[in-house]
Amino acid sequence: MRGKRFFAKHKPESLLFGYILFCLLALGFSTKNLILKPKELGLSVFALFQRGSSAVTSFFVETAGSIRVLGRLKQDYAAALERLEHYERIEKDLQHLEEENRSLKEVLAFSRGLEYRNIPARVIGKDPQNYHSTITVNKGSAAGIRKNMPVVAIQEGRQGLVGKVADVGLTASTIRPLQDPGSFVAARLLQSRYEGLVNGVGDDTILMRYVRRYVRANIRYGDLVVTSGMNSLFPPGIYIGSVKTIHARDYDTSLELEIEPIIDFARLEYVYILWSEEK
């Protein structure tokens, strides 16, 4: 009775022990004559533990090897990403150089095509909050630039007036643009040929003043305005802009025209400083 109670209480452990004992005994029997051989039984038990130990050892060795391989793969991946970023930077630099080369070729072509001798210059300084303030270029007296030389630019295939040279250094100069209140240009309406005086008022606005009042009927919105060359620093025929608004006050004897500049000063990159004499 006591044995039965012990077996019932430890039934799982007893079954496990019996199963292991059975396996060990089975390993000791010969498949031919079913004779138990203790020596072979011991070897079988030892081989069983050896195989288990070998399997565990192999598992840890393979795991460690996999971890090392994973580490090398991560390093190779990081190196590949770094090389890719390097090549992308090189590609961007090449694109920038190609664009710069194209721009310089255009500058050279426009320079050769201008009617007057000129000195191409690159804009190197301007106020990003005020595109109509003084502009700085990378050419000065060493390149032959003098004060009050007229300055033009070319956009959308059209030549337009930018202003004039205000100050000159050895390797750089400043330009006073059309919008500056101190800038005055003798101008003419291209279609009707009526004359006036163009100057800036300190912001985006350029005005053409002193146009005869009686010619109002001959002026249209969009009419082009060019330099007249009359008693002026600026040679004749350079585009200034187009008529945007016409002011005709009852008490004035002349018209006041608001002019939309030909040149977009926000996109100004290169200018051409003109000599007074023609080619």
Rosetta silent file (secondary structure, phi, psi, omega in degrees, C-alpha in Angstrom):
SEQUENCE: MRGKRFFAKHKPESLLFGYILFCLLALGFSTKNLILKPKELGLSVFALFQRGSSAVTSFFVETAGSIRVLGRLKQDYAAALERLEHYERIEKDLQHLEEENRSLKEVLAFSRGLEYRNIPARVIGKDPQNYHSTITVNKGSAAGIRKNMPVVAIQEGRQGLVGKVADVGLTASTIRPLQDPGSFVAARLLQSRYEGLVNGVGDDTILMRYVRRYVRANIRYGDLVVTSGMNSLFPPGIYIGSVKTIHARDYDTSLELEIEPIIDFARLEYVYILWSEEK
SCORE:     score description
SCORE:     0.000 S_00000001
   1 L     0.000  -43.644 -179.264    0.000    0.000    0.000 S_00000001
   2 H   -63.470  -38.797  178.532    2.804    2.348    0.923 S_00000001
   3 H   -64.968  -38.860  178.817    4.557    1.652   -2.425 S_00000001
   4 H   -64.176  -42.635  179.428    1.382    2.345   -4.329 S_00000001
   5 H   -63.853  -40.056  178.252    0.923    5.681   -2.545 S_00000001
   6 H   -63.236  -42.850  179.231    4.570    6.644   -3.309 S_00000001
   7 H   -64.454  -41.543  179.376    4.152    5.735   -6.990 S_00000001
   8 H   -64.217  -37.387 -177.739    0.890    7.667   -7.224 S_00000001
   9 H   -73.160  -34.425 -177.276    2.518   10.734   -5.634 S_00000001
  10 L  -115.719   40.788 -175.669    5.618   10.607   -7.857 S_00000001
  11 H   -61.480  -47.651 -179.505    4.056    9.195  -10.974 S_00000001
  12 H   -61.354  -43.014 -178.645    5.657   11.634  -13.548 S_00000001
  13 H   -66.952  -37.602 -179.584    9.144   11.227  -12.080 S_00000001
  14 H   -65.296  -42.524  179.244    8.735    7.457  -11.916 S_00000001
  15 H   -63.589  -42.135  179.686    7.641    7.231  -15.547 S_00000001
  16 H   -62.837  -44.598 -179.675   10.544    9.389  -16.666 S_00000001
  17 H   -63.573  -39.447  179.206   13.051    7.260  -14.698 S_00000001
  18 H   -66.028  -38.127 -179.914   11.553    4.091  -16.107 S_00000001
  19 H   -66.382  -42.672  179.406   11.725    5.437  -19.657 S_00000001
  20 H   -64.251  -42.569  179.511   15.396    6.405  -19.260 S_00000001
  21 H   -62.409  -40.320  178.396   16.209    2.996  -17.731 S_00000001
  22 H   -62.310  -43.593 -179.568   14.459    1.245  -20.562 S_00000001
  23 H   -62.733  -42.220 -179.917   16.415    3.261  -23.147 S_00000001
  24 H   -64.804  -41.386  178.225   19.709    2.465  -21.451 S_00000001
  25 H   -66.167  -39.029  179.989   18.887   -1.251  -21.290 S_00000001
  26 H   -63.092  -37.166  178.722   17.775   -1.271  -24.885 S_00000001
  27 H   -66.305  -25.291 -177.022   21.095    0.247  -25.948 S_00000001
  28 H   -84.058  -12.464 -179.492   22.922   -2.566  -24.166 S_00000001
  29 E   -87.348  143.239  173.932   21.261   -5.429  -25.993 S_00000001
  30 L   -80.347  141.286 -179.771   22.611   -6.848  -29.225 S_00000001
  31 L   -71.802  -13.123 -178.093   20.143   -6.818  -32.045 S_00000001
  32 L   -93.288  -52.288 -173.908   21.173  -10.338  -32.944 S_00000001
  33 L  -114.963    2.904  176.762   21.197  -12.356  -29.723 S_00000001
  34 L    52.125   40.809  178.465   19.570   -9.895  -27.242 S_00000001
  35 L  -102.904  127.866 -178.824   22.441  -10.437  -24.780 S_00000001
  36 E   -73.173  129.571  179.502   23.146   -7.547  -22.365 S_00000001
  37 L  -122.655  104.379 -175.451   26.738   -6.293  -22.585 S_00000001
  38 H   -57.469  -38.769 -178.652   27.642   -3.898  -19.758 S_00000001
  39 H   -63.524  -44.747  179.258   30.725   -2.554  -21.524 S_00000001
  40 H   -66.813  -34.012  177.755   28.773   -1.675  -24.638 S_00000001
  41 H   -62.488  -42.903  178.447   26.042   -0.218  -22.458 S_00000001
  42 H   -63.864  -42.610  178.018   28.560    2.129  -20.841 S_00000001
  43 H   -62.995  -38.028  179.960   29.967    3.144  -24.187 S_00000001
  44 H   -64.721  -43.181  178.399   26.490    3.793  -25.490 S_00000001
  45 H   -62.559  -43.352  179.273   25.650    5.994  -22.514 S_00000001
  46 H   -63.003  -42.188  179.389   28.939    7.868  -22.910 S_00000001
  47 H   -62.956  -37.748  178.865   28.355    8.306  -26.652 S_00000001
  48 H   -60.355  -47.513  179.629   24.859    9.631  -25.926 S_00000001
  49 H   -67.656  -34.471  179.624   26.229   12.323  -23.606 S_00000001
  50 H   -65.331  -42.630  178.128   29.085   13.046  -26.013 S_00000001
  51 H   -63.035  -41.643  178.519   26.681   13.637  -28.897 S_00000001
  52 H   -62.816  -43.723  178.214   24.582   15.930  -26.745 S_00000001
  53 H   -63.201  -41.416  179.178   27.635   17.882  -25.623 S_00000001
  54 H   -63.045  -39.598  179.956   28.878   18.122  -29.219 S_00000001
  55 H   -64.469  -42.628  179.179   25.491   19.382  -30.394 S_00000001
  56 H   -63.971  -43.539  179.562   25.422   22.067  -27.698 S_00000001
  57 H   -61.942  -44.038  179.148   28.996   23.088  -28.496 S_00000001
  58 H   -61.339  -39.005 -179.921   28.241   23.264  -32.220 S_00000001
  59 H   -60.594  -46.855 -178.199   25.163   25.409  -31.532 S_00000001
  60 H   -69.566  -37.592  178.397   27.150   27.988  -29.577 S_00000001
  61 H   -63.776  -45.848  179.860   30.025   27.976  -32.083 S_00000001
  62 H   -64.681  -39.031  178.554   27.654   28.478  -35.024 S_00000001
  63 H   -62.707  -44.727  178.182   25.777   31.212  -33.134 S_00000001
  64 H   -61.928  -41.394  177.611   29.020   33.044  -32.378 S_00000001
  65 H   -62.815  -40.520  178.983   30.055   32.707  -36.027 S_00000001
  66 H   -63.955  -38.701  178.395   26.697   34.058  -37.173 S_00000001
  67 H   -64.004  -41.920  177.975   27.065   37.043  -34.852 S_00000001
  68 H   -63.635  -43.059  178.847   30.520   37.794  -36.292 S_00000001
  69 H   -62.077  -42.194  178.926   29.195   37.494  -39.858 S_00000001
  70 H   -62.225  -40.289  177.454   26.283   39.808  -38.990 S_00000001
  71 H   -61.916  -43.450  178.280   28.722   42.346  -37.547 S_00000001
  72 H   -64.670  -38.371  178.193   30.815   42.268  -40.725 S_00000001
  73 H   -63.563  -40.124  177.669   27.695   42.649  -42.855 S_00000001
  74 H   -63.260  -41.740  178.412   26.652   45.709  -40.842 S_00000001
  75 H   -63.880  -43.775  178.372   30.107   47.222  -41.312 S_00000001
  76 H   -62.629  -39.450  179.505   30.034   46.504  -45.058 S_00000001
  77 H   -64.552  -43.385  178.186   26.545   48.020  -45.294 S_00000001
  78 H   -63.137  -40.957  178.718   27.658   51.190  -43.485 S_00000001
  79 H   -65.270  -39.365  178.848   30.709   51.460  -45.750 S_00000001
  80 H   -64.192  -41.408  177.504   28.514   50.986  -48.842 S_00000001
  81 H   -62.546  -41.459  179.311   26.178   53.764  -47.660 S_00000001
  82 H   -63.282  -42.873  177.655   29.129   56.078  -47.103 S_00000001
  83 H   -63.579  -39.320  179.344   30.465   55.360  -50.610 S_00000001
  84 H   -62.570  -43.997  177.614   26.998   55.968  -52.060 S_00000001
  85 H   -62.545  -38.428  178.253   26.764   59.348  -50.328 S_00000001
  86 H   -62.756  -45.441  179.726   30.239   60.194  -51.621 S_00000001
  87 H   -66.508  -35.518  177.058   29.265   59.341  -55.192 S_00000001
  88 H   -64.545  -39.080  177.395   26.036   61.343  -54.848 S_00000001
  89 H   -65.125  -40.352  178.467   28.061   64.367  -53.731 S_00000001
  90 H   -62.245  -42.300 -179.983   30.384   63.911  -56.700 S_00000001
  91 H   -62.610  -42.455  178.460   27.390   63.716  -59.044 S_00000001
  92 H   -64.139  -40.422  177.972   25.905   66.907  -57.584 S_00000001
  93 H   -63.228  -40.367  178.419   29.250   68.672  -57.926 S_00000001
  94 H   -64.686  -41.586  177.717   29.494   67.576  -61.550 S_00000001
  95 H   -62.638  -40.663  178.500   25.979   68.824  -62.243 S_00000001
  96 H   -63.688  -42.531  179.541   26.849   72.129  -60.598 S_00000001
  97 H   -65.230  -39.652  177.877   30.028   72.426  -62.680 S_00000001
  98 H   -63.476  -42.175  178.527   28.125   71.613  -65.865 S_00000001
  99 H   -65.256  -41.811  178.128   25.525   74.261  -65.041 S_00000001
 100 H   -64.317  -40.198  178.067   28.240   76.790  -64.232 S_00000001
 101 H   -64.009  -42.012  177.543   30.031   75.951  -67.491 S_00000001
 102 H   -62.167  -43.249  179.820   26.803   76.379  -69.452 S_00000001
 103 H   -62.554  -42.123 -179.819   26.169   79.740  -67.775 S_00000001
 104 H   -66.256  -36.067  176.353   29.694   80.944  -68.537 S_00000001
 105 H   -64.295  -40.661  177.941   29.324   79.911  -72.180 S_00000001
 106 H   -64.383  -42.508  178.306   26.094   81.895  -72.392 S_00000001
 107 H   -58.855  -45.075  179.958   27.770   84.891  -70.758 S_00000001
 108 H   -63.911  -41.726  179.692   30.607   84.734  -73.303 S_00000001
 109 H   -64.512  -44.567  178.761   28.172   84.398  -76.194 S_00000001
 110 H   -64.998  -38.103 -179.950   26.067   87.351  -75.014 S_00000001
 111 H   -60.944  -42.357  179.794   29.206   89.405  -74.408 S_00000001
 112 H   -70.275  -26.490 -176.623   30.338   88.866  -77.997 S_00000001
 113 H   -86.595  -11.694 -179.790   26.875   89.665  -79.303 S_00000001
 114 L   -68.905  150.338 -176.892   26.476   93.029  -77.566 S_00000001
 115 L   -71.179  -28.660 -175.990   26.735   96.124  -79.697 S_00000001
 116 E  -110.592  154.923  172.409   29.208   97.824  -77.357 S_00000001
 117 E   -59.326  143.495 -173.900   32.491   96.764  -75.852 S_00000001
 118 E  -151.672  161.808  177.166   31.801   95.284  -72.464 S_00000001
 119 E  -121.352  109.160  176.921   33.282   93.634  -69.400 S_00000001
 120 E   -66.870  142.009  179.002   31.314   90.626  -68.100 S_00000001
 121 E  -144.765  151.395  179.236   31.076   90.483  -64.315 S_00000001
 122 E  -103.159  138.184  177.181   29.451   88.196  -61.789 S_00000001
 123 E   -72.222  124.645 -177.922   27.194   89.458  -59.015 S_00000001
 124 E  -119.454   -2.687 -179.604   28.833   88.602  -55.692 S_00000001
 125 E  -162.762  131.882  172.072   26.784   90.655  -53.250 S_00000001
 126 L  -164.191  157.615 -178.674   23.291   92.031  -52.759 S_00000001
 127 E   -77.197  117.248 -178.889   20.793   92.355  -49.962 S_00000001
 128 L   -65.558  -19.784  178.032   18.451   89.312  -50.082 S_00000001
 129 L   -88.346  -13.526 -178.332   15.747   91.411  -48.406 S_00000001
 130 E  -146.599   95.454 -176.387   16.102   94.254  -50.910 S_00000001
 131 L   -71.157   -8.045 -174.047   17.014   93.286  -54.475 S_00000001
 132 L  -107.276    9.430  173.912   17.056   96.939  -55.508 S_00000001
 133 L   -82.930 -175.164 -177.759   19.811   98.131  -53.175 S_00000001
 134 L   -57.683  137.223 -178.686   23.447   98.464  -54.221 S_00000001
 135 E  -109.301  136.376  179.216   24.788   95.457  -56.146 S_00000001
 136 E  -107.787  135.109  178.644   28.410   94.274  -55.870 S_00000001
 137 E  -121.965  165.692 -171.565   30.243   92.607  -58.775 S_00000001
 138 L   -93.526   23.694  175.926   33.611   90.839  -58.992 S_00000001
 139 L  -127.921  144.093 -179.041   35.363   93.234  -61.389 S_00000001
 140 L  -138.785 -152.469 -176.054   37.070   96.532  -60.587 S_00000001
 141 H   -62.762  -27.414  178.030   39.632   99.017  -61.855 S_00000001
 142 H   -63.101  -25.042  178.780   42.100   96.198  -62.541 S_00000001
 143 H   -95.754    2.205  178.432   39.693   95.022  -65.257 S_00000001
 144 L    96.499    9.482 -178.951   39.273   98.545  -66.676 S_00000001
 145 L   -80.120  139.385  178.213   36.028   99.505  -64.943 S_00000001
 146 L  -127.629  160.842 -179.969   35.447  103.180  -64.196 S_00000001
 147 L   -62.514  144.658  176.449   32.793  105.059  -62.281 S_00000001
 148 L    74.706    7.793  173.426   29.484  105.858  -64.060 S_00000001
 149 L   -66.438  138.945  177.132   29.870  103.154  -66.703 S_00000001
 150 E   -70.137  150.144 -177.286   26.446  101.810  -67.772 S_00000001
 151 E  -127.603  130.546  178.364   25.532   98.273  -66.733 S_00000001
 152 E  -126.150  168.266  174.111   23.213   95.895  -68.612 S_00000001
 153 E  -143.465  165.538  179.329   22.096   92.283  -68.254 S_00000001
 154 E  -126.249  123.334  176.506   20.450   89.735  -70.520 S_00000001
 155 E  -136.700  141.831 -179.173   17.411   87.686  -69.484 S_00000001
 156 L    53.855   30.692  177.546   15.010   85.684  -71.627 S_00000001
 157 L    78.883    5.157 -178.955   17.192   86.608  -74.612 S_00000001
 158 E  -117.381  140.493  178.082   16.635   90.362  -74.151 S_00000001
 159 E   -87.029  130.640 -179.573   19.146   92.990  -73.128 S_00000001
 160 E  -135.911  154.708 -178.370   17.971   95.300  -70.344 S_00000001
 161 E   -78.487  133.413  177.041   19.379   98.180  -68.347 S_00000001
 162 E  -100.768  -45.368 -178.463   20.513   97.436  -64.784 S_00000001
 163 E   161.725 -142.140  179.142   22.016  100.791  -63.742 S_00000001
 164 E  -143.042  161.559  179.427   25.470  102.345  -63.581 S_00000001
 165 E   -71.962  126.791 -179.105   28.726  101.858  -61.713 S_00000001
 166 E   -97.193  -45.312  179.939   28.647  103.836  -58.462 S_00000001
 167 E  -140.389  149.999 -175.745   32.002  102.994  -56.847 S_00000001
 168 E  -128.532  129.590  169.868   35.086  101.148  -58.048 S_00000001
 169 L  -109.065 -173.144 -178.141   37.688   99.151  -56.138 S_00000001
 170 L   -68.417  -43.174 -176.023   40.680   97.272  -57.433 S_00000001
 171 L  -123.750    7.477  179.553   38.904   93.929  -57.850 S_00000001
 172 L  -152.210  156.680  179.276   35.239   94.767  -57.157 S_00000001
 173 E  -141.213  159.066  174.654   32.679   97.442  -57.939 S_00000001
 174 E  -113.456  145.567 -176.861   29.245   98.511  -56.754 S_00000001
 175 E  -116.714  134.856  173.443   26.338   99.236  -59.065 S_00000001
 176 E   -93.205  113.177 -175.635   23.505  101.693  -58.480 S_00000001
 177 E   -77.088  169.253 -178.716   20.381  100.019  -59.908 S_00000001
 178 L   -56.998  -34.902 -174.342   17.515  101.714  -61.704 S_00000001
 179 L   -73.093  -11.298  179.725   15.267  101.590  -58.622 S_00000001
 180 L   -68.112  135.433 -179.592   17.630  103.802  -56.626 S_00000001
 181 L   -60.495  -21.959  179.449   16.218  107.332  -56.146 S_00000001
 182 L   -88.472    6.774 -178.477   19.566  108.764  -57.244 S_00000001
 183 L   -99.196  123.036  179.829   19.432  106.996  -60.613 S_00000001
 184 E  -128.088  133.059 -177.247   18.278  109.101  -63.602 S_00000001
 185 E  -135.369  126.087  173.003   18.104  107.879  -67.202 S_00000001
 186 E   -70.473  125.739 -170.942   17.051  109.799  -70.325 S_00000001
 187 E  -133.276  167.762 -179.258   14.440  107.545  -71.948 S_00000001
 188 E  -146.326  141.733  172.218   12.091  107.275  -74.904 S_00000001
 189 E   -73.468  123.750 -171.631    8.873  105.374  -75.645 S_00000001
 190 L   -64.230  -40.025 -175.515    9.874  102.954  -78.398 S_00000001
 191 L   -76.850  -51.674 -174.431    6.568  103.027  -80.310 S_00000001
 192 L   -90.653  -15.777  177.151    5.572  106.683  -80.114 S_00000001
 193 L    72.416   13.575  176.865    9.137  108.085  -79.707 S_00000001
 194 L   -78.830  147.916 -172.496    8.123  110.509  -76.965 S_00000001
 195 E  -107.198  162.973  176.407   10.790  111.266  -74.396 S_00000001
 196 E  -168.195 -170.176 -179.349   10.976  111.554  -70.623 S_00000001
 197 E  -124.100  125.006 -177.665   13.212  110.963  -67.612 S_00000001
 198 E  -101.258  134.232  170.525   13.279  107.635  -65.780 S_00000001
 199 E  -155.256  162.104 -178.927   14.305  107.252  -62.145 S_00000001
 200 E   -87.033  166.671  178.624   13.561  105.038  -59.159 S_00000001
 201 L  -124.621   16.338  172.477   11.610  105.895  -56.019 S_00000001
 202 L    97.945   -3.506  175.977   13.293  103.500  -53.588 S_00000001
 203 L  -135.142 -144.905 -179.214   11.195  100.340  -53.984 S_00000001
 204 L   -71.686   -9.822 -170.127   10.023   98.184  -56.897 S_00000001
 205 L   -87.760  135.123  170.118    8.698  101.243  -58.697 S_00000001
 206 E  -122.425  130.443 -177.490   10.388  102.986  -61.627 S_00000001
 207 E  -113.652  145.175  170.690    8.749  106.155  -62.969 S_00000001
 208 E  -112.542  113.660 -174.987    9.044  107.931  -66.298 S_00000001
 209 E  -108.024  169.774  174.355    8.326  111.613  -65.748 S_00000001
 210 E    64.340   32.086  172.947    8.003  114.756  -67.875 S_00000001
 211 E   -87.915  131.317 -176.034    6.167  113.078  -70.743 S_00000001
 212 E   -53.941  133.556 -175.833    4.013  115.653  -72.595 S_00000001
 213 H   -64.440  -36.593 -174.251    0.416  115.477  -71.461 S_00000001
 214 H   -69.261   -9.310 -179.217   -1.062  115.866  -74.933 S_00000001
 215 H   -92.621    9.036 -176.986    0.507  112.571  -76.102 S_00000001
 216 H   -53.635  -40.330 -176.761   -1.681  110.523  -73.699 S_00000001
 217 H   -66.991  -17.956 -177.375   -3.785  109.110  -76.542 S_00000001
 218 H   -96.734    3.044 -177.957   -0.650  107.713  -78.219 S_00000001
 219 L  -108.743  134.874 -179.504    0.561  105.716  -75.228 S_00000001
 220 L  -122.358  152.350  173.362   -0.576  102.155  -74.524 S_00000001
 221 L   -64.298  134.479 -177.759   -0.067   99.827  -71.610 S_00000001
 222 L    94.028   -7.250  176.202    2.844   97.516  -72.390 S_00000001
 223 L   -58.798  138.897 -178.896    4.638  100.032  -74.633 S_00000001
 224 E   -80.251  145.843  177.736    8.395   99.505  -74.395 S_00000001
 225 E  -119.084  131.619 -179.042   10.705  102.146  -72.932 S_00000001
 226 E  -128.981  165.491  174.282   14.361  102.406  -74.039 S_00000001
 227 E   -69.329  142.667 -178.486   17.298  104.687  -73.348 S_00000001
 228 L   -92.299  -24.738 -177.162   17.315  107.742  -75.601 S_00000001
 229 L    77.990    5.215 -177.442   21.041  108.508  -75.455 S_00000001
 230 L   -82.532  114.328  177.629   20.261  112.237  -75.167 S_00000001
 231 L    46.554   48.011 -172.730   22.895  113.958  -72.972 S_00000001
 232 L  -136.434  158.328  173.328   23.239  110.735  -71.013 S_00000001
 233 L   -70.311  -22.706 -170.420   25.817  108.232  -69.831 S_00000001
 234 L   -94.504  132.569  176.794   23.726  105.473  -71.363 S_00000001
 235 L   -66.445  157.654 -176.311   23.917  104.579  -75.055 S_00000001
 236 L   -73.983  154.562  170.598   20.619  104.690  -76.982 S_00000001
 237 L    87.335    6.497  178.257   18.291  101.765  -77.568 S_00000001
 238 L   -85.947  129.205 -178.831   18.795   99.746  -74.357 S_00000001
 239 E   -64.494  136.063  174.950   15.540   98.334  -73.019 S_00000001
 240 E  -107.098  -48.965 -179.306   14.431   99.692  -69.647 S_00000001
 241 E   176.076 -160.124 -179.891   10.943   98.247  -69.258 S_00000001
 242 E  -132.189  154.610 -177.298    7.324   98.505  -70.314 S_00000001
 243 E   -68.923  123.516 -179.288    4.479  100.850  -69.368 S_00000001
 244 E  -104.515  -42.785 -178.214    2.557   99.439  -66.422 S_00000001
 245 E  -142.761  146.143  178.230    0.431  102.394  -65.248 S_00000001
 246 E  -118.333  121.168  177.501   -0.353  105.854  -66.645 S_00000001
 247 E  -107.410  123.803  179.100   -0.959  108.728  -64.206 S_00000001
 248 L  -132.665   91.200 -179.484   -2.563  111.864  -65.652 S_00000001
 249 L   -83.602  148.196 -176.061   -3.519  114.366  -62.941 S_00000001
 250 L   -62.922  -33.529 -175.025   -5.645  117.354  -63.835 S_00000001
 251 L   -90.469   -2.705  179.523   -3.229  119.856  -62.346 S_00000001
 252 L   -94.415  145.885  176.497   -0.093  118.374  -63.983 S_00000001
 253 L   -93.497   -2.110 -179.911    1.216  119.472  -67.342 S_00000001
 254 E  -137.335  163.662  178.245    2.974  116.148  -67.922 S_00000001
 255 E   -90.944  156.811  173.836    2.273  112.446  -67.571 S_00000001
 256 E  -126.636  117.556 -175.788    3.854  110.100  -65.081 S_00000001
 257 E  -107.375  130.135  173.139    4.312  106.532  -66.272 S_00000001
 258 E   -88.770  130.585 -172.526    5.033  103.602  -63.992 S_00000001
 259 E  -111.055  132.604  172.230    7.506  101.244  -65.688 S_00000001
 260 E   -89.683  116.541 -175.392    7.841   97.477  -65.237 S_00000001
 261 E   -62.039  146.765  174.168   11.598   96.700  -65.563 S_00000001
 262 L   -68.100  -38.100 -175.909   12.752   94.299  -68.261 S_00000001
 263 L   -88.514  132.396  172.070   15.301   92.780  -65.843 S_00000001
 264 L   -88.856  103.203 -173.862   14.193   90.653  -62.905 S_00000001
 265 H   -67.163  -21.269  178.185   16.659   91.844  -60.282 S_00000001
 266 H   -69.168  -22.097 -178.077   15.855   88.888  -58.008 S_00000001
 267 H  -109.307   16.521 -175.050   17.439   86.536  -60.616 S_00000001
 268 L   -74.648  121.552  179.075   20.424   88.699  -61.489 S_00000001
 269 L  -120.462  -43.164 -178.766   23.663   86.653  -61.678 S_00000001
 270 E  -127.093  145.768  177.068   25.818   88.183  -64.414 S_00000001
 271 E  -132.039  167.930  178.760   26.026   91.739  -65.770 S_00000001
 272 E  -128.479  120.512 -178.929   27.900   93.479  -68.579 S_00000001
 273 E   -95.269  121.395 -169.557   29.620   96.786  -67.926 S_00000001
 274 E   -93.304  141.842  167.655   29.690   98.852  -71.130 S_00000001
 275 E   -80.897  155.769 -176.756   32.369  101.095  -72.523 S_00000001
 276 E   -71.755  -32.399 -179.358   31.113  104.392  -73.894 S_00000001
 277 E   -86.613  153.696 -179.960   32.500  103.816  -77.378 S_00000001
 278 E   -75.820  173.054  178.229   31.046  101.161  -79.746 S_00000001
 279 L   -59.846    0.000    0.000   32.915   98.074  -80.904 S_00000001
